[in-house]
């Protein structure tokens, strides 16, 4: 029997890898000296991160501020110089491309930035902002800029007549819709959404998330959705990767992660999400972390999380590897080994 269209989409999403990140490292050197500079240390913003993003899916990347989420997203698009590792897009190593070759690749890879006010040029009209990528990539002969701008404004829920206005004339949610339209103008396959709702009101956040989901279904887009709000990530993501201090500590399907979080850091993040039921919120137990996030300039030896983990023990002096513990569920924690050995 022939597979239905939905089954075919599910199989394609599960098998076809669009983006592959292998052992990505991004270290920012610290120099000493004025005339003769000498590197004395390095900030390990991203340290040995690996993951895949399948075509048509949304991978949510979550963690506290400063954990390396945005740096990872920028590195995938080669907007940030990497220290080590590989980034593949459709099996092509982006780290080996020249600037001209990478510019051609960006037709298929775009980014939505966190702050829609600072990411839009205040001196250009909305029409000029959205159509600018067409000029950069010499696509004006293939697409009429005026018609394309009107089409995209309507697609993201704005009046095409807004093309003659300037960014300061819009609200935050409207500006982010303009930024989304700009990302879509060259028909990309993959979009990095770098906390696209963090600067918006809660009611507007839901509208933007729903818009991104509708666009994904209509245009067959693939997202890396970066955020620190796990409740929003659960709504939009197919899989979720949790980062802490430059490393991925847990990665799983969204339902498995919320139903059975294995890493103590993931458990703490989930316990911080307020429940809509006051009685349940009052009676539930929360895992509250003690202390501050260590500096990436001088991270703890062994497990990065051991200085804040309430379950830390001797084995945590050794750095844990991200390994598979069940189907599509990966975790980097020695506690899993101890629980397995203690179980009958």
MARSE-725923 format. One record per residue (C-alpha): residue number from 0; residue in one letter; x, y, z. Coordinates in Angstrom, 2 decimals. Example, Ala and Ser with C-alpha at 12.3 -4.5 7.8 and 13.67 -1.06 7.14 Angstrom:
residues 2
<r i="0" aa="a" X="12.30" Y="-4.50" Z="7.80"/>
<r i="1" aa="s" X="13.67" Y="-1.06" Z="7.14"/>
***
This chain:
residues 344
<r i="0" aa="x" X="0.00" Y="0.00" Z="0.00"/>
<r i="1" aa="x" X="1.32" Y="3.43" Z="-0.89"/>
<r i="2" aa="x" X="2.19" Y="5.69" Z="2.01"/>
<r i="3" aa="x" X="-0.06" Y="8.68" Z="2.63"/>
<r i="4" aa="x" X="1.34" Y="12.17" Z="2.14"/>
<r i="5" aa="x" X="1.54" Y="12.70" Z="5.90"/>
<r i="6" aa="x" X="3.46" Y="9.46" Z="6.39"/>
<r i="7" aa="x" X="5.85" Y="10.43" Z="3.62"/>
<r i="8" aa="x" X="6.48" Y="13.80" Z="5.29"/>
<r i="9" aa="x" X="7.13" Y="12.10" Z="8.63"/>
<r i="10" aa="x" X="9.59" Y="9.65" Z="7.07"/>
<r i="11" aa="x" X="11.36" Y="12.46" Z="5.19"/>
<r i="12" aa="x" X="11.62" Y="14.53" Z="8.36"/>
<r i="13" aa="x" X="13.08" Y="11.57" Z="10.25"/>
<r i="14" aa="x" X="15.70" Y="10.61" Z="7.66"/>
<r i="15" aa="x" X="16.86" Y="13.58" Z="5.56"/>
<r i="16" aa="x" X="19.48" Y="15.63" Z="7.40"/>
<r i="17" aa="x" X="19.64" Y="19.24" Z="6.23"/>
<r i="18" aa="x" X="22.13" Y="20.66" Z="8.77"/>
<r i="19" aa="x" X="24.85" Y="18.73" Z="10.55"/>
<r i="20" aa="x" X="27.07" Y="20.25" Z="13.24"/>
<r i="21" aa="x" X="30.10" Y="18.22" Z="14.31"/>
<r i="22" aa="x" X="32.24" Y="19.05" Z="17.36"/>
<r i="23" aa="x" X="31.73" Y="22.79" Z="16.95"/>
<r i="24" aa="x" X="34.06" Y="24.95" Z="19.03"/>
<r i="25" aa="x" X="34.06" Y="28.72" Z="19.32"/>
<r i="26" aa="x" X="36.70" Y="30.16" Z="21.64"/>
<r i="27" aa="x" X="37.32" Y="33.88" Z="22.07"/>
<r i="28" aa="x" X="40.99" Y="34.53" Z="22.90"/>
<r i="29" aa="x" X="42.04" Y="36.82" Z="25.75"/>
<r i="30" aa="x" X="45.23" Y="38.76" Z="25.05"/>
<r i="31" aa="x" X="47.65" Y="40.55" Z="27.33"/>
<r i="32" aa="x" X="49.98" Y="43.36" Z="26.33"/>
<r i="33" aa="x" X="49.69" Y="46.51" Z="24.26"/>
<r i="34" aa="x" X="52.41" Y="46.33" Z="21.62"/>
<r i="35" aa="x" X="53.30" Y="42.65" Z="21.81"/>
<r i="36" aa="x" X="50.13" Y="40.77" Z="22.57"/>
<r i="37" aa="x" X="50.15" Y="37.30" Z="24.05"/>
<r i="38" aa="x" X="47.15" Y="35.06" Z="24.43"/>
<r i="39" aa="x" X="46.74" Y="34.15" Z="28.08"/>
<r i="40" aa="x" X="43.32" Y="32.47" Z="28.06"/>
<r i="41" aa="x" X="40.21" Y="31.81" Z="25.99"/>
<r i="42" aa="x" X="36.49" Y="32.10" Z="26.61"/>
<r i="43" aa="x" X="34.91" Y="28.81" Z="25.56"/>
<r i="44" aa="x" X="31.57" Y="30.11" Z="24.31"/>
<r i="45" aa="x" X="30.78" Y="26.86" Z="22.46"/>
<r i="46" aa="x" X="32.73" Y="23.74" Z="23.27"/>
<r i="47" aa="x" X="32.43" Y="20.50" Z="21.29"/>
<r i="48" aa="x" X="28.77" Y="20.75" Z="20.25"/>
<r i="49" aa="x" X="27.25" Y="18.25" Z="17.80"/>
<r i="50" aa="x" X="23.71" Y="17.82" Z="16.50"/>
<r i="51" aa="x" X="21.64" Y="17.29" Z="13.35"/>
<r i="52" aa="x" X="18.61" Y="19.16" Z="12.04"/>
<r i="53" aa="x" X="16.31" Y="17.19" Z="9.78"/>
<r i="54" aa="x" X="14.55" Y="18.73" Z="6.81"/>
<r i="55" aa="x" X="11.17" Y="20.19" Z="7.70"/>
<r i="56" aa="x" X="11.61" Y="20.03" Z="11.47"/>
<r i="57" aa="x" X="12.19" Y="22.60" Z="14.20"/>
<r i="58" aa="x" X="15.05" Y="22.01" Z="16.62"/>
<r i="59" aa="x" X="14.68" Y="24.08" Z="19.76"/>
<r i="60" aa="x" X="17.92" Y="25.24" Z="21.42"/>
<r i="61" aa="x" X="17.40" Y="26.39" Z="25.01"/>
<r i="62" aa="x" X="19.44" Y="27.45" Z="28.00"/>
<r i="63" aa="x" X="20.27" Y="30.38" Z="30.24"/>
<r i="64" aa="x" X="21.65" Y="33.62" Z="28.88"/>
<r i="65" aa="x" X="25.32" Y="33.31" Z="27.96"/>
<r i="66" aa="x" X="25.30" Y="29.55" Z="27.39"/>
<r i="67" aa="x" X="26.26" Y="29.86" Z="23.71"/>
<r i="68" aa="x" X="22.89" Y="29.47" Z="21.96"/>
<r i="69" aa="x" X="23.07" Y="32.54" Z="19.72"/>
<r i="70" aa="x" X="26.76" Y="32.00" Z="19.03"/>
<r i="71" aa="x" X="25.96" Y="28.50" Z="17.81"/>
<r i="72" aa="x" X="23.26" Y="29.81" Z="15.49"/>
<r i="73" aa="x" X="25.53" Y="32.50" Z="14.05"/>
<r i="74" aa="x" X="28.30" Y="29.95" Z="13.54"/>
<r i="75" aa="x" X="26.01" Y="27.70" Z="11.48"/>
<r i="76" aa="x" X="25.46" Y="30.58" Z="9.06"/>
<r i="77" aa="x" X="29.19" Y="31.39" Z="9.16"/>
<r i="78" aa="x" X="28.48" Y="34.80" Z="10.67"/>
<r i="79" aa="x" X="30.82" Y="33.85" Z="13.50"/>
<r i="80" aa="x" X="34.33" Y="32.53" Z="12.95"/>
<r i="81" aa="x" X="34.71" Y="29.07" Z="14.45"/>
<r i="82" aa="x" X="37.68" Y="27.66" Z="16.32"/>
<r i="83" aa="x" X="37.13" Y="24.03" Z="15.39"/>
<r i="84" aa="x" X="34.61" Y="21.53" Z="14.10"/>
<r i="85" aa="x" X="32.49" Y="21.27" Z="10.98"/>
<r i="86" aa="x" X="29.14" Y="22.61" Z="9.81"/>
<r i="87" aa="x" X="27.44" Y="20.81" Z="6.91"/>
<r i="88" aa="x" X="24.46" Y="22.05" Z="4.92"/>
<r i="89" aa="x" X="23.06" Y="19.51" Z="2.45"/>
<r i="90" aa="x" X="26.31" Y="17.52" Z="2.93"/>
<r i="91" aa="x" X="28.49" Y="20.51" Z="1.97"/>
<r i="92" aa="x" X="31.09" Y="21.68" Z="4.49"/>
<r i="93" aa="x" X="30.38" Y="25.38" Z="4.99"/>
<r i="94" aa="x" X="33.65" Y="25.94" Z="6.82"/>
<r i="95" aa="x" X="35.58" Y="25.28" Z="3.60"/>
<r i="96" aa="x" X="33.67" Y="27.77" Z="1.42"/>
<r i="97" aa="x" X="35.06" Y="31.09" Z="0.26"/>
<r i="98" aa="x" X="33.16" Y="34.29" Z="1.13"/>
<r i="99" aa="x" X="31.69" Y="34.42" Z="-2.39"/>
<r i="100" aa="x" X="30.60" Y="30.77" Z="-2.21"/>
<r i="101" aa="x" X="29.10" Y="31.32" Z="1.24"/>
<r i="102" aa="x" X="27.14" Y="34.31" Z="-0.03"/>
<r i="103" aa="x" X="25.55" Y="32.07" Z="-2.66"/>
<r i="104" aa="x" X="24.72" Y="29.50" Z="0.04"/>
<r i="105" aa="x" X="22.93" Y="32.14" Z="2.11"/>
<r i="106" aa="x" X="20.16" Y="32.11" Z="-0.46"/>
<r i="107" aa="x" X="19.12" Y="28.91" Z="1.32"/>
<r i="108" aa="x" X="20.03" Y="29.98" Z="4.86"/>
<r i="109" aa="x" X="18.65" Y="33.06" Z="6.60"/>
<r i="110" aa="x" X="18.33" Y="34.46" Z="10.11"/>
<r i="111" aa="x" X="15.68" Y="36.23" Z="12.17"/>
<r i="112" aa="x" X="17.35" Y="38.33" Z="14.86"/>
<r i="113" aa="x" X="16.23" Y="38.85" Z="18.43"/>
<r i="114" aa="x" X="15.56" Y="42.60" Z="18.46"/>
<r i="115" aa="x" X="13.47" Y="43.69" Z="15.45"/>
<r i="116" aa="x" X="14.17" Y="47.35" Z="16.16"/>
<r i="117" aa="x" X="17.96" Y="47.19" Z="15.93"/>
<r i="118" aa="x" X="17.98" Y="44.64" Z="13.10"/>
<r i="119" aa="x" X="16.04" Y="46.93" Z="10.73"/>
<r i="120" aa="x" X="17.78" Y="49.91" Z="9.13"/>
<r i="121" aa="x" X="15.87" Y="52.99" Z="10.34"/>
<r i="122" aa="x" X="16.87" Y="54.98" Z="7.23"/>
<r i="123" aa="x" X="15.23" Y="52.56" Z="4.79"/>
<r i="124" aa="x" X="11.57" Y="52.03" Z="4.11"/>
<r i="125" aa="x" X="10.00" Y="48.65" Z="4.74"/>
<r i="126" aa="x" X="9.96" Y="47.97" Z="1.00"/>
<r i="127" aa="x" X="13.67" Y="48.75" Z="0.71"/>
<r i="128" aa="x" X="14.50" Y="46.57" Z="3.73"/>
<r i="129" aa="x" X="12.63" Y="43.53" Z="2.44"/>
<r i="130" aa="x" X="13.83" Y="43.85" Z="-1.16"/>
<r i="131" aa="x" X="17.49" Y="44.51" Z="-0.29"/>
<r i="132" aa="x" X="18.46" Y="40.78" Z="-0.34"/>
<r i="133" aa="x" X="17.14" Y="40.58" Z="-3.91"/>
<r i="134" aa="x" X="19.64" Y="43.25" Z="-4.94"/>
<r i="135" aa="x" X="22.50" Y="41.70" Z="-2.95"/>
<r i="136" aa="x" X="21.97" Y="38.33" Z="-4.65"/>
<r i="137" aa="x" X="21.18" Y="39.80" Z="-8.09"/>
<r i="138" aa="x" X="17.65" Y="38.40" Z="-8.14"/>
<r i="139" aa="x" X="15.82" Y="41.53" Z="-9.31"/>
<r i="140" aa="x" X="15.58" Y="40.09" Z="-12.83"/>
<r i="141" aa="x" X="13.80" Y="37.00" Z="-11.47"/>
<r i="142" aa="x" X="11.53" Y="38.77" Z="-9.00"/>
<r i="143" aa="x" X="9.88" Y="42.15" Z="-9.33"/>
<r i="144" aa="x" X="10.90" Y="43.79" Z="-6.03"/>
<r i="145" aa="x" X="7.66" Y="45.74" Z="-5.61"/>
<r i="146" aa="x" X="5.47" Y="42.72" Z="-6.27"/>
<r i="147" aa="x" X="7.62" Y="40.48" Z="-4.09"/>
<r i="148" aa="x" X="7.47" Y="42.92" Z="-1.17"/>
<r i="149" aa="x" X="3.68" Y="43.19" Z="-1.42"/>
<r i="150" aa="x" X="3.38" Y="39.39" Z="-1.56"/>
<r i="151" aa="x" X="5.52" Y="38.88" Z="1.53"/>
<r i="152" aa="x" X="3.90" Y="41.62" Z="3.58"/>
<r i="153" aa="x" X="0.55" Y="40.00" Z="2.94"/>
<r i="154" aa="x" X="2.02" Y="36.58" Z="3.77"/>
<r i="155" aa="x" X="3.20" Y="37.74" Z="7.23"/>
<r i="156" aa="x" X="-0.09" Y="39.50" Z="7.98"/>
<r i="157" aa="x" X="0.71" Y="43.12" Z="7.13"/>
<r i="158" aa="x" X="-0.88" Y="45.56" Z="4.73"/>
<r i="159" aa="x" X="1.14" Y="45.82" Z="1.47"/>
<r i="160" aa="x" X="0.72" Y="49.60" Z="1.67"/>
<r i="161" aa="x" X="3.08" Y="49.57" Z="4.67"/>
<r i="162" aa="x" X="5.99" Y="49.20" Z="2.23"/>
<r i="163" aa="x" X="6.38" Y="52.99" Z="2.09"/>
<r i="164" aa="x" X="6.67" Y="53.41" Z="5.86"/>
<r i="165" aa="x" X="9.75" Y="53.32" Z="8.11"/>
<r i="166" aa="x" X="10.48" Y="50.86" Z="10.96"/>
<r i="167" aa="x" X="9.85" Y="53.41" Z="13.75"/>
<r i="168" aa="x" X="6.22" Y="53.67" Z="12.65"/>
<r i="169" aa="x" X="5.48" Y="50.07" Z="13.69"/>
<r i="170" aa="x" X="5.02" Y="48.16" Z="16.93"/>
<r i="171" aa="x" X="7.47" Y="45.49" Z="18.04"/>
<r i="172" aa="x" X="5.36" Y="42.64" Z="16.72"/>
<r i="173" aa="x" X="4.90" Y="44.35" Z="13.35"/>
<r i="174" aa="x" X="8.65" Y="44.99" Z="13.08"/>
<r i="175" aa="x" X="9.34" Y="41.32" Z="13.73"/>
<r i="176" aa="x" X="6.89" Y="40.40" Z="10.96"/>
<r i="177" aa="x" X="8.89" Y="42.69" Z="8.67"/>
<r i="178" aa="x" X="12.09" Y="40.91" Z="9.72"/>
<r i="179" aa="x" X="10.47" Y="37.56" Z="8.94"/>
<r i="180" aa="x" X="9.42" Y="38.84" Z="5.51"/>
<r i="181" aa="x" X="13.00" Y="39.93" Z="4.84"/>
<r i="182" aa="x" X="14.27" Y="36.46" Z="5.73"/>
<r i="183" aa="x" X="11.76" Y="34.86" Z="3.35"/>
<r i="184" aa="x" X="12.38" Y="37.08" Z="0.34"/>
<r i="185" aa="x" X="15.05" Y="34.78" Z="-1.19"/>
<r i="186" aa="x" X="13.03" Y="31.56" Z="-0.60"/>
<r i="187" aa="x" X="15.36" Y="29.93" Z="1.96"/>
<r i="188" aa="x" X="15.20" Y="26.32" Z="3.12"/>
<r i="189" aa="x" X="16.63" Y="26.90" Z="6.60"/>
<r i="190" aa="x" X="16.13" Y="29.77" Z="9.06"/>
<r i="191" aa="x" X="17.89" Y="30.42" Z="12.36"/>
<r i="192" aa="x" X="15.36" Y="32.06" Z="14.68"/>
<r i="193" aa="x" X="17.52" Y="33.77" Z="17.31"/>
<r i="194" aa="x" X="15.08" Y="34.39" Z="20.17"/>
<r i="195" aa="x" X="12.63" Y="36.07" Z="17.78"/>
<r i="196" aa="x" X="9.99" Y="36.64" Z="20.48"/>
<r i="197" aa="x" X="12.15" Y="37.60" Z="23.46"/>
<r i="198" aa="x" X="11.63" Y="41.35" Z="22.98"/>
<r i="199" aa="x" X="7.85" Y="41.08" Z="22.49"/>
<r i="200" aa="x" X="4.82" Y="41.13" Z="24.78"/>
<r i="201" aa="x" X="3.40" Y="37.74" Z="25.75"/>
<r i="202" aa="x" X="0.24" Y="38.11" Z="23.64"/>
<r i="203" aa="x" X="2.33" Y="39.08" Z="20.61"/>
<r i="204" aa="x" X="4.73" Y="36.19" Z="21.20"/>
<r i="205" aa="x" X="1.94" Y="33.67" Z="20.57"/>
<r i="206" aa="x" X="1.04" Y="35.39" Z="17.30"/>
<r i="207" aa="x" X="4.63" Y="35.30" Z="16.02"/>
<r i="208" aa="x" X="5.08" Y="31.64" Z="17.02"/>
<r i="209" aa="x" X="1.85" Y="30.69" Z="15.25"/>
<r i="210" aa="x" X="2.96" Y="32.67" Z="12.19"/>
<r i="211" aa="x" X="6.29" Y="30.83" Z="12.10"/>
<r i="212" aa="x" X="4.49" Y="27.49" Z="12.30"/>
<r i="213" aa="x" X="2.09" Y="28.41" Z="9.51"/>
<r i="214" aa="x" X="4.97" Y="29.56" Z="7.30"/>
<r i="215" aa="x" X="6.86" Y="26.34" Z="8.00"/>
<r i="216" aa="x" X="3.96" Y="24.21" Z="6.81"/>
<r i="217" aa="x" X="3.24" Y="26.40" Z="3.79"/>
<r i="218" aa="x" X="6.84" Y="26.86" Z="2.62"/>
<r i="219" aa="x" X="8.41" Y="23.62" Z="3.94"/>
<r i="220" aa="x" X="10.91" Y="25.50" Z="6.12"/>
<r i="221" aa="x" X="13.41" Y="24.10" Z="8.60"/>
<r i="222" aa="x" X="14.08" Y="26.04" Z="11.82"/>
<r i="223" aa="x" X="16.70" Y="26.27" Z="14.51"/>
<r i="224" aa="x" X="14.60" Y="28.01" Z="17.18"/>
<r i="225" aa="x" X="16.75" Y="29.58" Z="19.89"/>
<r i="226" aa="x" X="15.03" Y="30.61" Z="23.13"/>
<r i="227" aa="x" X="15.28" Y="30.52" Z="26.90"/>
<r i="228" aa="x" X="11.56" Y="29.94" Z="27.50"/>
<r i="229" aa="x" X="10.91" Y="26.20" Z="27.56"/>
<r i="230" aa="x" X="7.14" Y="26.61" Z="27.41"/>
<r i="231" aa="x" X="7.38" Y="28.40" Z="24.05"/>
<r i="232" aa="x" X="9.96" Y="25.94" Z="22.73"/>
<r i="233" aa="x" X="7.67" Y="23.03" Z="23.54"/>
<r i="234" aa="x" X="4.91" Y="24.58" Z="21.45"/>
<r i="235" aa="x" X="6.96" Y="25.02" Z="18.27"/>
<r i="236" aa="x" X="9.75" Y="22.41" Z="18.38"/>
<r i="237" aa="x" X="9.92" Y="18.80" Z="17.24"/>
<r i="238" aa="x" X="13.13" Y="18.14" Z="19.17"/>
<r i="239" aa="x" X="14.85" Y="20.13" Z="21.91"/>
<r i="240" aa="x" X="18.54" Y="20.50" Z="22.78"/>
<r i="241" aa="x" X="19.45" Y="21.95" Z="26.18"/>
<r i="242" aa="x" X="22.72" Y="23.91" Z="26.46"/>
<r i="243" aa="x" X="24.69" Y="24.76" Z="29.56"/>
<r i="244" aa="x" X="27.96" Y="26.67" Z="29.54"/>
<r i="245" aa="x" X="28.75" Y="25.99" Z="25.90"/>
<r i="246" aa="x" X="27.78" Y="22.30" Z="25.86"/>
<r i="247" aa="x" X="24.65" Y="20.32" Z="25.04"/>
<r i="248" aa="x" X="23.63" Y="18.41" Z="28.16"/>
<r i="249" aa="x" X="20.41" Y="16.82" Z="26.93"/>
<r i="250" aa="x" X="18.62" Y="16.37" Z="23.61"/>
<r i="251" aa="x" X="15.35" Y="14.59" Z="22.94"/>
<r i="252" aa="x" X="11.93" Y="14.69" Z="21.30"/>
<r i="253" aa="x" X="9.90" Y="17.42" Z="22.95"/>
<r i="254" aa="x" X="7.34" Y="15.08" Z="24.54"/>
<r i="255" aa="x" X="9.99" Y="12.78" Z="25.99"/>
<r i="256" aa="x" X="11.99" Y="15.72" Z="27.34"/>
<r i="257" aa="x" X="9.02" Y="17.24" Z="29.16"/>
<r i="258" aa="x" X="7.68" Y="13.92" Z="30.36"/>
<r i="259" aa="x" X="10.99" Y="12.47" Z="31.53"/>
<r i="260" aa="x" X="13.82" Y="15.04" Z="31.84"/>
<r i="261" aa="x" X="16.99" Y="13.20" Z="32.83"/>
<r i="262" aa="x" X="19.61" Y="15.90" Z="33.33"/>
<r i="263" aa="x" X="19.30" Y="17.91" Z="36.59"/>
<r i="264" aa="x" X="19.71" Y="21.17" Z="34.66"/>
<r i="265" aa="x" X="16.78" Y="20.30" Z="32.40"/>
<r i="266" aa="x" X="14.75" Y="19.37" Z="35.47"/>
<r i="267" aa="x" X="15.52" Y="22.74" Z="37.04"/>
<r i="268" aa="x" X="14.52" Y="24.63" Z="33.87"/>
<r i="269" aa="x" X="11.23" Y="22.75" Z="33.64"/>
<r i="270" aa="x" X="10.44" Y="23.26" Z="37.31"/>
<r i="271" aa="x" X="10.80" Y="27.03" Z="36.79"/>
<r i="272" aa="x" X="7.85" Y="27.06" Z="34.35"/>
<r i="273" aa="x" X="4.77" Y="28.25" Z="36.27"/>
<r i="274" aa="x" X="1.68" Y="26.04" Z="36.17"/>
<r i="275" aa="x" X="-1.71" Y="27.56" Z="35.25"/>
<r i="276" aa="x" X="-3.37" Y="25.73" Z="38.18"/>
<r i="277" aa="x" X="-2.70" Y="27.65" Z="41.46"/>
<r i="278" aa="x" X="-3.24" Y="24.57" Z="43.63"/>
<r i="279" aa="x" X="-0.78" Y="22.46" Z="41.65"/>
<r i="280" aa="x" X="1.68" Y="25.34" Z="41.49"/>
<r i="281" aa="x" X="1.56" Y="25.73" Z="45.28"/>
<r i="282" aa="x" X="1.93" Y="22.04" Z="46.10"/>
<r i="283" aa="x" X="4.55" Y="20.96" Z="43.56"/>
<r i="284" aa="x" X="8.22" Y="20.57" Z="44.45"/>
<r i="285" aa="x" X="10.75" Y="22.69" Z="42.59"/>
<r i="286" aa="x" X="14.41" Y="22.12" Z="41.88"/>
<r i="287" aa="x" X="16.05" Y="25.46" Z="42.62"/>
<r i="288" aa="x" X="19.68" Y="25.79" Z="41.62"/>
<r i="289" aa="x" X="22.17" Y="27.39" Z="43.98"/>
<r i="290" aa="x" X="24.96" Y="29.73" Z="42.97"/>
<r i="291" aa="x" X="25.73" Y="31.49" Z="39.71"/>
<r i="292" aa="x" X="26.66" Y="30.13" Z="36.30"/>
<r i="293" aa="x" X="30.46" Y="29.65" Z="36.20"/>
<r i="294" aa="x" X="32.50" Y="31.81" Z="33.87"/>
<r i="295" aa="x" X="33.27" Y="30.27" Z="30.45"/>
<r i="296" aa="x" X="36.72" Y="31.78" Z="30.91"/>
<r i="297" aa="x" X="37.38" Y="29.36" Z="33.76"/>
<r i="298" aa="x" X="34.79" Y="26.55" Z="33.66"/>
<r i="299" aa="x" X="34.83" Y="23.79" Z="36.29"/>
<r i="300" aa="x" X="36.84" Y="20.68" Z="35.56"/>
<r i="301" aa="x" X="34.87" Y="17.58" Z="34.74"/>
<r i="302" aa="x" X="31.14" Y="18.22" Z="34.47"/>
<r i="303" aa="x" X="30.44" Y="21.93" Z="33.96"/>
<r i="304" aa="x" X="27.25" Y="21.65" Z="35.98"/>
<r i="305" aa="x" X="28.71" Y="20.01" Z="39.09"/>
<r i="306" aa="x" X="29.13" Y="23.30" Z="41.02"/>
<r i="307" aa="x" X="25.35" Y="23.86" Z="40.94"/>
<r i="308" aa="x" X="24.06" Y="20.30" Z="40.75"/>
<r i="309" aa="x" X="22.32" Y="19.03" Z="43.93"/>
<r i="310" aa="x" X="23.19" Y="15.42" Z="42.98"/>
<r i="311" aa="x" X="26.91" Y="15.82" Z="42.22"/>
<r i="312" aa="x" X="29.18" Y="12.97" Z="43.34"/>
<r i="313" aa="x" X="32.73" Y="11.70" Z="42.77"/>
<r i="314" aa="x" X="32.29" Y="10.67" Z="39.14"/>
<r i="315" aa="x" X="31.36" Y="14.25" Z="38.20"/>
<r i="316" aa="x" X="35.07" Y="15.15" Z="38.33"/>
<r i="317" aa="x" X="35.22" Y="13.48" Z="34.89"/>
<r i="318" aa="x" X="33.51" Y="15.19" Z="31.95"/>
<r i="319" aa="x" X="30.46" Y="13.17" Z="30.85"/>
<r i="320" aa="x" X="29.84" Y="12.37" Z="27.20"/>
<r i="321" aa="x" X="26.57" Y="13.06" Z="25.44"/>
<r i="322" aa="x" X="25.29" Y="9.55" Z="24.82"/>
<r i="323" aa="x" X="22.06" Y="7.86" Z="23.85"/>
<r i="324" aa="x" X="20.03" Y="6.43" Z="26.73"/>
<r i="325" aa="x" X="16.84" Y="5.63" Z="24.81"/>
<r i="326" aa="x" X="15.35" Y="6.17" Z="21.37"/>
<r i="327" aa="x" X="16.11" Y="9.76" Z="20.28"/>
<r i="328" aa="x" X="17.06" Y="10.70" Z="23.86"/>
<r i="329" aa="x" X="20.63" Y="11.80" Z="24.60"/>
<r i="330" aa="x" X="22.04" Y="13.03" Z="27.91"/>
<r i="331" aa="x" X="25.46" Y="13.94" Z="29.33"/>
<r i="332" aa="x" X="25.26" Y="13.02" Z="33.01"/>
<r i="333" aa="x" X="27.00" Y="10.45" Z="35.24"/>
<r i="334" aa="x" X="23.87" Y="10.27" Z="37.39"/>
<r i="335" aa="x" X="22.23" Y="8.08" Z="34.76"/>
<r i="336" aa="x" X="25.00" Y="5.49" Z="35.15"/>
<r i="337" aa="x" X="24.69" Y="5.51" Z="38.93"/>
<r i="338" aa="x" X="20.92" Y="5.08" Z="38.83"/>
<r i="339" aa="x" X="21.30" Y="2.21" Z="36.37"/>
<r i="340" aa="x" X="23.82" Y="0.46" Z="38.62"/>
<r i="341" aa="x" X="21.66" Y="0.97" Z="41.71"/>
<r i="342" aa="x" X="18.52" Y="-0.45" Z="40.10"/>
<r i="343" aa="x" X="17.89" Y="-4.20" Z="40.66"/>
***
